[in-house]
Amino acid sequence: MYTNHVAVTSPRQPASSSSDSQSSSCGPRGTNQTLYLQKIRESSEAVNGGDFRRAVQLYTEAIQLDPSNHILFTNRSAAYCKLRQFHKSLEDAKRAKQLNSKWAKVGTGNSLQGILIHITRRVYKSSLY
């Protein structure tokens, strides 16, 4: 089972009280809100069902609606990782960190970004032999 998925809060729900979370609400306002929430629900279902290609597609669509949401980039990064698309995963992890530098899941060391850097180096080195 996929365990690294982070729930994205709806525009009217307060974000989690942990220090890693955004202090403001997530998601677009107005007419795109319903579509955004639908993409979030569907992406969660795709992840829980192990359909990571669909999850990447849905996260991409949600990012188009809310391009400043670091959690969406983190989740898409994890989905790319499950698909072994490590370079794309690393790019999303870096983008999430740019959007919220305090977001622990994409920092360095044992975080997603640190792990991806290690994996990317190993994949590159193995391709040289």
N, C-alpha and C positions, 0 to 999 in steps of 0.2 A: 504494500500500500504506500502511496505517495504521502509523505508527512511534512514536507517543507512548504506547502502551500500556506500563504498568509491570507487571512480574510480581509477583504477590502470593505471598508465601512461605506454605508450609503450616505448621501448628502445630509440627511436629517439625523443620522445616528452620530453620537460623539465617538471620536476615535478612542482606541484603547488607552488606558491610563498609564501604560508602560512608557518608560523614557525613550524607547525606540520609535514610537509612533508619531505621526504627524499630530500637531496640536489642533489643527483645523480639520474641518470635514473634507471628505473626498468626493469627487464627482462633479459633473457639470450641473448647472442650474437650468431650469426651464424645460423646453420640449425634449431636449436630449437626455434628460434624467431617466425617463422610463427605459429608453433604449440602452443607456449605460448600465442600469441595474439589471436588465435582461442579459447583457453580455457578461456581467459579473456572475450571475447565477449559472449561466450556461458554461462559463469557463470552469467554475467549481465542479459542476457535474462532469465535465470532460476530464478534469484532473482525477477526480474520484473514480472515474471509469477507466482510467489509464489511457485515454485518447489524447496524448500530448500534442499531436499535430493540430487537432481541433482546438485544444487549449491555447496554443500559440496563436492561431488565427483569431480566436475570440479576444485574447489579451491585446493583440494588435489593434483590433477594432475598438476596444475600450480605451486604449492609449490615444487613438485618434480623437476620441471624445474628451479625454482628460490627460493631455500630454505632460502634465506636471505631477502626476501621481507616481511617486517612487515605488509604492507597493506593487503596482501593475508591472513595472519593469522588473522588480524582484521576482514576481511570480512567473513572468514570461522567461526570465533568465533560468529559473529552475526547470521549466518545461523544456527549454532548449537543451539543457544539460541532460535531461532524461532521454532526449532524442540524439544525444551524443554530438550535438552541434555546439561544440565548446567555444568556438570563436564568437558566435552570435550570443551565446550565454554570457560570456565575459563582457561583451559590449553592453548588454543590458544591465549587468551588475555595476559596471562603471557609471552608466547613466543614472541608475538609482542612487548611487553614492553622490553623484553631482547634484541631484535634486534634493537629497537629504544626507548631508555628511555624517549625521549622528545615527543613521540607520545601521545598527550593528550587524544585520544579516548580510550586508555587502561590504563590510570593511576589509581588513587584511587578516592574515593569520588563518584561523579556523573558520572564517566566514566564507560565504559563497564566492566572493572575488578571490580570496586567497587560495581556495581549493581549485578554482578554475584556472588560475595562473599555473598552479602545479600540474594539473591535468594537461593543459595546453602545451607546456614544456615537454612533458613525457610523450605526448602524441607526436610533437615535432621531432624530438630526438629519435623516436622509433621509426619515423619515416625516412631518416637518413641512412638507415642500415638496410 
